[in-house]
Amino acid sequence: MVVGLLALAAVRAAADGATNAPAVLATACTLAAVYGIGPLLRPVRTRAAAAAWWLSAVTATWLVLLALTPDGIWLAFPLFFLQLHLLPRRWALTAVAATTALAIAGFGWHTLALTPGTVIGPVLGAAVAVAVALGYQALYRESEQRRRLIEELTATRGELAAAEHAAGVLAERERLAREIHDTLAQGLSSIQLLLRAAERAQLAGWTEGALDHVRHARRTAVDNLAEARRFVRALSPPDLEAASLPAALERLCTTTSRTSGLTVHCQISGTPADLPTPHEVALLRVAQSALANTVQHAHATHVEMTLSYMDTEVALDVVDNGHGFDADALLMPGENESGSGFGLAAMRARARALHGVLTLETAPGQGTALAVTLPLPAREGTDA
C-alpha cells in the first residue's frame, strides 16, 4: 500500500505538470527507501529505541512529501498502523492524533480551505486504524494466553502421564512383592521345614517317614512353580481355579496340618456366596500368610480359621494358641537383619486395596487373633 500511494503521488504530480514534480518524485523515492530499509535492520527489529528513531525518520520524510503535494495525505493511513505497532499504546494514540492533525493541516494548506470531508476523512481513517490495531492486539494477547495455556496443559499432561506410569510401576512392584512373599517365600519355608524333618527322620532310621517328607516337599515345590507362573501373568491362584474359596481354604488347612503337625480347623459361617475374584485372591493370600507366620513364629499347637459370609461383608479370622508377641514392638518391613516383617504389611496392603480392614490382637503368652474384613460390592437390584 505504501509503494502504491507513493507511486500515485509521484504520477499525479508529473501528470499535473507541477513545477515541484522532480522534488515530489525524489521525496517519494526517499520515503520508499527509508520505509523499506527499516525491517531489514536488526536493531530496528530488536530494540525499541532504534525502532522509534526509524519511525521518526519515516514521519519526517512523510512531512516533507506532505509539504510538497496534497496527495501525501494518503500516506497518513499506513503511518497510523506503523505507529500503533511500534509505540506503546499511550504514545501510539498521541502519535496517531498528531499525525491526523498534521494531515488535515497539510491538506488545508494546499487547498487553502477546510471542508467537512477534509476533516472527517483523516479522522475516520485514524479511527479505523486504531480500532483495527487494538482489535488485533487483543486477539494476539488472547492467542498468546491460549498458547501458554496449551503449553501448560501439555506439560501437566506429561507430568500426569509420568506420575501414572510411576504409580503403575510401584503398584506392580508391590503386587509382585506380595505374591512372592505369600507364595514363593512361604513355599520355600515349608520345603525347608519338610527337608529338615526328612533329615531328622533319616538320622533316626525312619526311612519311610523321610521319604514321605521328601514327597511333600516335592509337591510343595510343584505347587510353588505353578503359583509363580500364574502370578507373573496376574492370574488367579491355582487353588481358586480348581475350586471355590471355602474348598481352597479347607485344602490349605489340611496341607498345613499335614506338613507342620499343627491342628488346623477350618470353619465356614453363613451361606457361601460367589465373591469377586480380587476378594477371593486376597482372602486366600491372607490365610496363606497367616498360617505360614503361625508355623514359623507362633510355636502354636492349634489354629482355628473361620470364613464368615455376611450381608454386606466377608470376614476371615485366624486364631492360634501360640506364644503371641508385642505388636507395638513389631519392626517395619526390612528393618530387621533377617529381612522378614513383610507378611503383616502385605496383608494390610491387600485389605486396604479392597477398602477392607485388618485387625490384629496379640500379646506375649496369649496367642494371636488376626481378622480381615472386606466390604462386598452392592448387588444389582438391591437398595442402597
N, C-alpha and C positions, 0 to 999 in steps of 0.2 A: 504493500500500500504506500509506503514512503517513497519508493522508487517511482511508482506511477504518479503520485502527486507532484513530485519534483519535476518529472518529465512534463506533466501538464503545465506547470508554472512556466517552464522554460519555453515550451512550444507556443503558449499563448503570448508570452512576451515578444517572441520573434514574429508571430503572425500579426500582432497589432502594430508592428513597426516601432516599438518603444525604443527610445534612444538608449535606455539602460539595459537593453536585451542582453548584450555581452556580459554585463555585470550580474544580471539575473542568472544566466547560464553558468557563470563561474561560481556564483554563490551556491546554486543548486548542486553543482558537482562537488563543491567543498563539503556541503552538508551531507551528501550521499557518502562521501569518503569518511567523514568523521563518524557518521552513524554506523557505517558498515565495519569500520575497524575496531569499534568498541568490543563486540563479542569475541573478537579474535585475541584480545589482550588478556592474559591470565590475571593480572591484578584487578582488572575490571570485573572479572567473573568471581574473584575470591575475596576482594576487600571492599568494604562499604565505602571507604573514603575515596578510593580510586574510581569506583562507580559514580560517586557524587560529582567528582571533577569531570568525568566524561559526560555526564548528563548536563553539567553547566556549559561545557563546550558545545554540545548539540543545541542547547537552548539559545546560547549567544549567536550561533550561526543562523538559527531559525529567525531570530530577531532581525538580523541583517537582511535576510531574504524578505521578511515581512515589511521591512522599511523600503525595499526596492519594488515589491509588487503586492497588490492586494490578494493575489492568489496564494500567498504564503499563509493565509488564514487557515487553509485546509490542512496544513501540516500540524495544526494545534491538536487535532483529534488523535493521531498516533502518539503525539508527545504526551497526551494525558495518560495513556496506558503505560508509557515508559516511566513516567513519574510515579504512578501508583504502584508499579512493580519494584522500583529500586529504592524508594524512600519509605521511611516509617509512616504509618497511617496519618499521624498529625501533620507531619511535614508534607506528605504527599497531597493531602487535601488543600493545604495552603498553597502549594506549587500549582495545583490544578486551578484554583481560584485566581491566582496571579496570572497564569497563562491565559485563562479566559478573558480577563480584563485587558491584557495586552493585545490579544487577538481582536477584540472589539474596538479597542482604541486605534490599533493599526489600520484596520479596515475603514474606520470612520475618518481617519486622517487622509487616506487615499481618496475616499468618496466625498469628503467634506460634508458628510451628513450621516446621521444615525437614525435608522429606521427600526421599527419593531423586529423585523426579520433579521437585521444585522445583530441585534442583541440576543434574540431568542435562539437563533441558530447555534452560536458558540456555547450559550448556556445549556441548551438542550443536549448538545454533543458532550459537554463536560458531565452532565448528569448521567447520561447513558454510560459513559466510560467509567464513572465512579461506581454505578450500580453493577456493571459487568465485572469490574475488578474486585469489588467487595464480595460479590457472589462467588467468583472463582476462588478467592482466598478462603471463604467459608467452606466451600466444597473441598478445597485442598486440606484444610485443617481436619475436617471430618474424615477424609480419606486417610490422612496420617494417623489419626486416632484409631481408625478401624484396622489399619495395617499393624500398628503396635499391639492392638488387642488380639489380632490373629496370631502375631508372633508370640505373645504371652500365652495364648491358648495352646499353640503348638508346643511351646516349651513345657507348659503344665501337663499336656497330654503325654509328652515324652517322659516327664518325671513320674507321672502316674503309671505309665506302662512299665517303667523301670521298677517302681515300687511294687506293682502287682507281680512282676517277674520275681523280684526278691522274695516277696511273700509266698509265692508258689514254690520257689526253691526251698524256703525254710519249712513250709508245710510238708513237702515231700520228704525232706530230711528228717523231720520229726516223725512222720509216718514210718519211714524205714527204721528209725531208731526204736520206735515202739514195737514194730513187728519183729525186729531182730531180738530185742530183749524178751518178748513174750513167747517166741518160738525157738529160734536157734540157741540163744543163751540158756534158756530153761531146758531145752532138749539135751544140750551138751552137758549140762549139770547132771541131768538124770543119767546119761550114759556114763559119766564119771562115777556116780554112786553105784550103778549096776556093775561096772567093771571092778570097782573096789570090793563089792560084795562077792563077785565071782572069784576074785583073788583070795579072799578070806576062805571061801568055801573050798577052793582048790588046795590051799595050805592045810585045811582041816581034813582033807581026803574025801570030801563030798563032791565027787566028780559030776554027778547028775545035777546037783544044785548049781554048780559053777556053770555048766552048760545052759541051764535054764536062765541064769542071769545074763549070759552072753547073748542068748536068743532075744531076750527082752531089749538088750542094748542095741542089737542089730535092728529090731523092729522100730525102736525109737529113732535110730539114725535114718531109716527109710521114711518114717513119718516126717522128720525134720526136713529131709530133702524135698519132699512134696510141698511142705509148708513154704520153704524158701522159694521154690519155683512159682508158687501162687502169689506170695506177697510181692514179689518183684513185678508181677503183672497186675498187682492190685486186685486180685481175685479173692473170693470168699475162702475161708479155711476149708480144707477137705472134709472135716467132720460135719460142717454145715451143708456141704454139697450132697452128702450121702444121707443125712438125717436131719431131724428138727433140732432146735436148741435144747429142749429138755433131754432128748436122747444123746446129744453131744455132751452135755454136762454129766449125765449118768456114766457115759463111757469114760469121760475124763476122770471121774471119781474112782471108777473101777480100776483104771490103769494106774492111777496114783497109789491106790491102796495096794495093788499087787506089786508095784516096783519099790515102794518105800516102806511097806509094812505098817503104815498108819491105818486106822479105821476111819474111813471116809464115807459118810452117808450123804445122799442127795435126795432132797425133797422138793416136790412141786406143789405150790399153794395157789389156789384159784383155778380158773379154767384157762388152759393153754390157748393162746391165740397167735395168729401169724404176726410177727413183728417185722418192721423194716429191716432189710439186710444190715445196714450200719449198726442198728441196735443189737442184733444177734451177734455180730462180729465183736462189738465192744464188750458185751457181757461174757462171751466165751473167752476173750483175751484176758479180761479181768479175773475170771475164775482160774485160768491157767496160771497167771502171775501170782495170785493169792495163794494157791496151793503150792506152787514152787517155793514161795517165801516161807510157807509153813514147814515144808520138808527140810529146807536148808537151814532155817534160823530158829524156828519156834521150839524144837525139841518136844513136840506135842505127841500125843498118842491117839487123839480123837479129833475129828473135824466134822462139822455139820455145815452142809451147803444147802441153802434154800432159795429157790427161784419163785418169786411171788408175782402173779398176774393180778393187777387191779384195774379199775375202770379207766383211770387217766394216766397210769404209770406202771412201770415194771421195776422190780427191785431184786437184787441179788445180795444175799447175806452169806458170809463165810466166817464161821466161828470156830476157834480151836482152843484147846486146853493147855496150850504151851506156856513157856516162861513169860511171855509178854515182853514189853520194853517201854522205855520212856520216850513217848512220841515227841516231846519238846526237845529232846536231845538228839533227835534224828538229824544226821548230816544231809546236806543238799547233794544232789547227784554230782559225782565227780570230785567231791571234797575229801573222800577217804582214799587211802592208798590202794585198796582193793578194786577201786573203780565201780563198786556197787552203789546202790541207792537210787537206781533209775526205776525200780519197779513201781513204787508208790507214785512217783511223778508221772510215769506213763499212764497209770490207771486214772489218776486225776485228769490228765490231759484228754483221755478218751471220754470220760464222763462230761467234762466241760465242753468238748466238741459237739456233744449232742444235747447241750443245755441241761445236763444232769448234775447230780451232787454225789460226791464220795465222802463218806464219814468213816472215821477210824476211832475205835475205843480200845484202849490197851493200857496196861500198867505192869510194872515188873511183878512177876509171880501171879498174875491174874488172867493170863491168856490174852487173846486178841479177837476183836469182832470188827469185821470190815463190811460195809454196806454201800452199794452203789444204786442210786435210784435215777431212772431215766423217764422223762415225760413221754407219753405216747402222742403221736400226731392225731389231730382230730379226724374222726371217721366221717366219711361223706354221709350226709343225711341226718347228722346229729346237730342239735342246737349248740351254739357257742355258750 
